Amino acid sequence: MANFMHTRRTTIFRRFDDVHVRLLLHLQDEISALEKELLDIEQSGPGRPDHLVRKPTVMRELRKTLAEYDHLFANWSSMQANKASDELKEQLAKWLQAPDPEGSTSKTAQADLVWLKDSKDLSAVSLDPEKKLPEVSSFSKVSTKEENKIDKENGRNGASFLAMFSCTSKRK
């Protein structure tokens, strides 16, 4: 699939809408509980000893949790604006169904096809929005050597794009 995205100069990923909704609702519950605790502290009066100690702690927790909520909401909203078109999904399906240079369809391509057909929450981002993209008929499963040759002919270095799909780096 990385080959398709590289050739097409378009990334396509799941948004995980259901997971985002669950996480946002969970954070919303945390914020509501902290908001209630803050109101209880403020209504208890400024003279209470726990007011001076507890209020800054609750405010820090609220700031952290609300920032996480806002960040998740903004990112998910941004992904919603980049829904993958039906045409792009059809092109990817055709590409995945095409045999590789050895004449077979890999198990990975078969799994990706299932993923593609079952996913209703796909987003796509063009990496080269000003450049005209090749037609579907010109897509083929090419080797890394052929990709490098295509990159050189088009004055591009695909290494940085393909690095996005490398599993060799450690997550921090």
C-alpha positions in Angstrom: 0.0 0.0 0.0 2.9 2.3 0.6 3.9 1.8 -3.0 0.4 2.9 -4.1 0.6 6.0 -1.9 4.1 6.8 -3.0 3.2 6.5 -6.7 -0.1 8.4 -6.2 1.6 11.0 -3.9 -1.5 10.6 -1.6 -1.7 9.1 1.8 -4.8 7.2 2.9 -5.4 6.2 6.5 -8.2 5.3 8.9 -9.5 8.0 11.2 -10.8 5.6 13.8 -14.0 7.7 14.3 -15.5 5.4 16.9 -12.3 5.4 19.0 -12.1 9.2 18.7 -15.7 9.6 19.9 -15.0 7.2 22.9 -11.9 9.1 23.9 -13.5 12.5 23.6 -16.5 11.3 25.7 -14.1 9.9 28.3 -12.1 13.2 28.4 -15.4 15.1 28.6 -16.4 13.1 31.7 -13.0 13.8 33.3 -13.4 17.6 32.6 -16.9 17.6 34.0 -15.8 15.9 37.2 -12.9 18.4 37.6 -15.2 21.3 36.8 -17.6 20.1 39.6 -14.7 19.8 42.0 -13.5 23.3 41.2 -17.0 24.7 41.7 -17.2 22.9 45.1 -13.9 24.3 46.2 -14.9 27.9 45.1 -18.3 27.6 46.8 -16.7 26.4 50.1 -15.2 29.9 50.6 -11.7 31.3 50.3 -10.9 30.9 54.0 -10.7 27.2 54.0 -7.2 25.6 54.1 -8.0 23.1 51.3 -9.0 26.1 49.0 -5.3 27.3 48.8 -3.9 23.8 48.2 -6.5 22.0 46.2 -7.7 24.7 43.8 -4.3 25.1 42.0 -4.0 21.3 41.7 -7.5 21.0 40.2 -6.8 24.0 37.9 -3.6 22.3 36.6 -5.5 19.0 36.0 -8.2 20.9 34.2 -5.7 22.8 32.0 -3.9 19.5 31.1 -7.1 17.5 30.4 -8.8 20.3 28.5 -5.7 20.8 26.4 -5.7 17.1 25.6 -9.4 17.2 24.7 -9.0 20.3 22.5 -6.0 18.8 20.7 -7.8 15.5 20.1 -11.0 17.3 18.9 -9.1 19.7 16.6 -7.1 16.8 15.0 -10.1 14.6 14.5 -12.0 17.5 13.0 -9.2 18.2 10.6 -9.2 14.5 9.6 -13.0 14.7 9.0 -12.3 17.5 6.4 -10.0 15.2 4.4 -12.3 12.2 3.7 -11.0 9.8 1.1 -13.0 10.0 -2.1 -14.9 7.0 -3.5 -12.7 7.3 -6.6 -9.5 7.1 -4.6 -10.8 4.1 -2.6 -11.8 2.4 -5.9 -8.3 3.1 -7.3 -6.7 1.6 -4.3 -8.9 -1.5 -4.4 -8.0 -2.0 -8.1 -4.3 -1.6 -7.3 -4.5 -4.1 -4.3 -6.3 -6.7 -6.5 -3.6 -6.4 -9.2 -1.0 -9.2 -9.1 2.6 -8.3 -8.0 5.5 -8.9 -10.4 5.6 -12.6 -9.4 2.0 -12.9 -10.6 0.3 -13.3 -7.2 -1.6 -11.2 -4.7 0.2 -11.0 -1.4 -1.4 -11.8 1.9 -0.7 -8.2 3.0 -2.6 -6.9 -0.1 -5.5 -9.3 0.7 -5.6 -8.1 4.3 -5.5 -4.4 3.1 -8.4 -5.2 0.8 -10.5 -6.4 3.7 -9.4 -3.3 5.7 -10.3 -1.0 2.8 -13.8 -2.6 2.2 -14.6 -2.6 6.0 -13.5 0.9 6.7 -15.9 3.8 6.4 -13.7 6.3 8.1 -10.8 6.9 5.7 -8.9 10.2 5.2 -6.6 11.1 2.4 -4.0 13.8 2.0 -2.3 14.7 -1.3 1.5 15.1 -0.9 1.7 16.9 -4.2 -1.5 19.0 -4.6 -0.3 21.1 -7.6 1.1 18.2 -9.6 -1.2 16.2 -11.9 -1.5 12.7 -10.6 -1.1 9.7 -12.9 -4.2 7.9 -14.2 -5.3 4.6 -12.7 -4.2 2.6 -15.7 -0.6 3.6 -15.2 -0.4 2.3 -11.6 1.5 -0.9 -11.2 3.2 -2.7 -8.4 6.8 -1.7 -9.0 10.0 -2.6 -7.1 11.9 -0.2 -4.9 14.5 0.1 -7.6 11.8 1.1 -10.1 10.4 3.6 -7.5 13.8 5.2 -7.1 14.2 5.5 -10.9 10.7 7.1 -11.1 11.6 9.5 -8.3 14.9 10.5 -10.0 13.1 11.1 -13.3 10.6 13.3 -11.6 13.2 15.1 -9.5 11.8 13.7 -6.2 13.4 11.9 -3.4 10.9 9.3 -2.1 13.0 8.2 0.8 11.4 10.7 3.2 7.9 9.5 2.1 8.7 5.9 2.4 10.3 6.5 5.8 6.9 7.3 7.1 6.1 3.6 6.7 9.2 2.2 8.2 8.7 0.1 11.3 12.4 0.1 12.2 12.3 3.2 14.4 11.4 3.1 18.0 8.4 5.0 19.3 9.0 7.5 22.0 
